[in-house]
Amino acid sequence: MNTRVKRLIEGFKPTNYKLTLDLDHDKLLFSGKVTVEGQKTGKPSQRITFHQKGLKVSNAQITKHDKKEDYDYRVTRINNHDSYNEVRLHTDQTLFPGNYTVTMEFSGAITSAMQGIYPCYFESDGQKQHLIATQFESHHAREAFPCIDEPEAKATFDLTIVTPGNMVTLSNTPIKSQTSQDQQTTTFETTPRMST
């Protein structure tokens, strides 16, 4: 049996992700928005495909960047293919190879499977508490945000995390800015080019 695994990087090569995650610490839910800059490659088609697992993508927009102007394509259908861990963004028009920006709004659950976004439980002063952590290797980033979740699909990341106020928020780059009122919004410095 000679079955070839389809690689999504063959259709879209990301260069940068602007990702905002809004974490509901108590309800163990999250929502977010990701803006992916990259290049559509391969044959012209009427869709762009990303990885996702267990996410609900509620809204999407596709913009093509030409030398003279930008062109917005209306996403006519958002199709989750759960058996392939994919979300397919369909348009009525043909998408030709070139530079694109794809924006998606999504939501999901913080699960206890210790992959994607998950809670870690501990005791402090005799009270049970939890923190929220991530495990994205090797293909679990797709459980936190729609992406091209393949090791060779390297890009830079601009991460913003929204949490309840006064929570310690950590990432793999230093904090760029932080505001805190009822909620705390933490934005981190751009990462080096790396896998999801």
C-alpha positions as CSV (number, residue, x, y, z in Angstrom):
1,M,0.0,0.0,0.0
2,N,1.5,3.3,-1.1
3,T,-0.4,6.1,0.6
4,R,1.2,9.5,0.5
5,V,0.4,11.9,3.4
6,K,-0.8,15.2,2.0
7,R,1.2,18.1,3.3
8,L,-0.6,21.4,3.7
9,I,2.6,23.4,3.3
10,E,2.4,22.3,-0.4
11,G,-0.6,24.6,-0.7
12,F,0.2,27.4,1.7
13,K,3.6,28.5,3.3
14,P,3.1,30.8,6.3
15,T,5.6,33.5,7.1
16,N,4.0,35.2,10.2
17,Y,1.1,34.5,12.6
18,K,-0.5,37.3,14.6
19,L,-2.4,35.3,17.3
20,T,-4.6,36.5,20.1
21,L,-5.9,34.0,22.6
22,D,-8.6,34.9,25.2
23,L,-8.6,32.4,28.0
24,D,-11.5,31.8,30.3
25,H,-9.7,30.3,33.3
26,D,-12.8,29.3,35.2
27,K,-14.9,27.8,32.4
28,L,-11.9,26.2,30.7
29,L,-12.8,27.7,27.3
30,F,-10.9,29.9,25.0
31,S,-11.5,32.0,21.9
32,G,-9.1,33.7,19.5
33,K,-8.2,35.4,16.3
34,V,-5.3,34.5,14.1
35,T,-4.0,36.4,11.1
36,V,-1.7,34.4,8.9
37,E,0.6,36.0,6.3
38,G,2.0,33.6,3.7
39,Q,2.2,32.4,0.1
40,K,-0.4,30.3,-1.6
41,T,1.6,27.8,-3.8
42,G,0.7,25.0,-6.2
43,K,-2.2,24.9,-8.5
44,P,-5.0,27.6,-8.6
45,S,-7.9,26.5,-6.5
46,Q,-11.0,27.8,-4.7
47,R,-9.9,27.0,-1.1
48,I,-7.1,27.4,1.4
49,T,-6.7,24.6,4.0
50,F,-5.3,24.8,7.5
51,H,-4.9,22.3,10.4
52,Q,-7.4,22.4,13.3
53,K,-8.5,19.9,15.8
54,G,-11.5,20.4,18.1
55,L,-11.9,24.1,17.1
56,K,-14.9,26.0,15.8
57,V,-13.9,28.5,13.1
58,S,-16.7,31.0,13.1
59,N,-15.4,33.6,10.7
60,A,-12.7,33.9,8.0
61,Q,-11.4,36.4,5.5
62,I,-8.9,36.0,2.7
63,T,-6.9,38.9,1.2
64,K,-4.5,38.6,-1.8
65,H,-1.7,41.1,-2.0
66,D,-0.8,42.2,-5.6
67,K,1.7,44.8,-6.6
68,K,-0.9,47.4,-7.3
69,E,-3.7,46.6,-4.7
70,D,-5.1,44.2,-2.3
71,Y,-8.1,42.0,-3.2
72,D,-10.6,40.5,-0.6
73,Y,-12.2,37.2,-1.3
74,R,-15.4,36.3,0.4
75,V,-15.2,33.0,2.2
76,T,-18.5,31.3,1.2
77,R,-18.0,28.1,3.2
78,I,-16.0,27.1,6.3
79,N,-15.7,23.3,6.2
80,N,-14.2,21.3,9.1
81,H,-12.8,18.0,8.0
82,D,-12.4,16.4,11.5
83,S,-11.0,13.1,10.2
84,Y,-8.1,15.0,8.6
85,N,-7.8,17.6,11.3
86,E,-8.4,20.3,8.7
87,V,-10.5,23.5,8.2
88,R,-11.1,24.3,4.5
89,L,-11.9,27.9,3.6
90,H,-13.9,27.9,0.3
91,T,-14.5,30.9,-2.1
92,D,-16.5,31.2,-5.3
93,Q,-13.5,32.6,-7.1
94,T,-10.2,31.1,-8.1
95,L,-7.3,31.7,-5.7
96,F,-4.1,32.0,-7.7
97,P,-0.6,31.5,-6.2
98,G,0.8,34.6,-4.5
99,N,1.0,36.5,-1.2
100,Y,-2.1,36.3,1.0
101,T,-3.3,37.2,4.5
102,V,-5.9,34.9,6.0
103,T,-7.8,35.8,9.2
104,M,-9.8,33.4,11.2
105,E,-11.9,33.7,14.4
106,F,-12.2,30.5,16.4
107,S,-13.1,29.0,19.8
108,G,-12.3,25.8,21.7
109,A,-12.2,24.0,25.0
110,I,-9.2,23.7,27.4
111,T,-9.1,19.9,27.8
112,S,-7.2,17.8,30.3
113,A,-5.5,15.6,27.7
114,M,-2.1,17.4,28.4
115,Q,-1.9,18.6,24.8
116,G,-2.9,21.8,23.0
117,I,-4.1,24.1,25.8
118,Y,-4.7,22.2,29.1
119,P,-5.0,22.8,32.9
120,C,-2.4,21.8,35.4
121,Y,-3.7,21.3,38.9
122,F,-1.8,22.0,42.2
123,E,-2.4,22.9,45.8
124,S,-1.5,26.2,47.4
125,D,-2.2,26.8,51.1
126,G,-4.4,23.7,51.2
127,Q,-6.6,24.9,48.3
128,K,-6.8,23.2,44.9
129,Q,-5.9,25.6,42.1
130,H,-4.9,25.4,38.4
131,L,-2.8,27.1,35.8
132,I,-3.1,26.9,32.0
133,A,-0.3,25.4,30.0
134,T,0.4,24.4,26.4
135,Q,1.9,21.4,24.7
136,F,2.3,21.9,20.9
137,E,4.8,19.2,19.9
138,S,4.7,17.6,17.5
139,H,1.3,18.3,16.0
140,H,-0.9,19.7,18.9
141,A,-0.7,23.4,18.0
142,R,-3.7,22.8,15.8
143,E,-5.8,22.3,19.0
144,A,-5.1,25.9,20.0
145,F,-5.3,27.8,16.7
146,P,-5.8,27.1,13.0
147,C,-2.3,26.8,11.4
148,I,-0.1,24.9,9.1
149,D,0.9,22.4,11.8
150,E,3.9,20.7,10.2
151,P,7.5,21.1,11.5
152,E,8.9,22.4,8.2
153,A,6.2,25.2,8.1
154,K,8.3,27.7,10.0
155,A,7.1,31.2,10.6
156,T,7.4,34.1,13.1
157,F,4.7,34.6,15.8
158,D,3.3,37.7,17.4
159,L,1.3,36.4,20.4
160,T,-1.2,38.3,22.6
161,I,-2.9,36.6,25.5
162,V,-6.0,37.9,27.3
163,T,-6.4,36.6,30.9
164,P,-8.1,37.6,34.1
165,G,-6.3,40.5,35.8
166,N,-3.0,40.1,37.7
167,M,-2.2,36.6,36.3
168,V,1.4,35.8,35.5
169,T,1.6,35.2,31.7
170,L,4.7,33.6,30.2
171,S,5.8,32.8,26.6
172,N,9.1,32.1,24.9
173,T,9.9,35.8,24.1
174,P,9.9,38.8,26.5
175,I,6.8,40.9,27.2
176,K,6.4,43.8,24.7
177,S,3.4,45.4,26.5
178,Q,0.9,44.6,29.2
179,T,-2.3,46.4,30.2
180,S,-4.5,45.4,33.1
181,Q,-8.0,46.4,34.2
182,D,-10.7,43.8,34.6
183,Q,-8.7,41.7,32.2
184,Q,-5.0,41.6,31.5
185,T,-3.7,41.8,27.9
186,T,-0.1,40.7,27.4
187,T,1.6,41.1,24.1
188,F,5.0,39.4,23.5
189,E,7.9,40.2,21.3
190,T,8.0,38.6,17.8
191,T,9.5,35.1,18.0
192,P,12.3,33.9,15.8
193,R,11.3,31.9,12.8
194,M,10.2,28.5,14.1
195,S,7.7,25.6,13.9
196,T,4.2,25.8,15.5
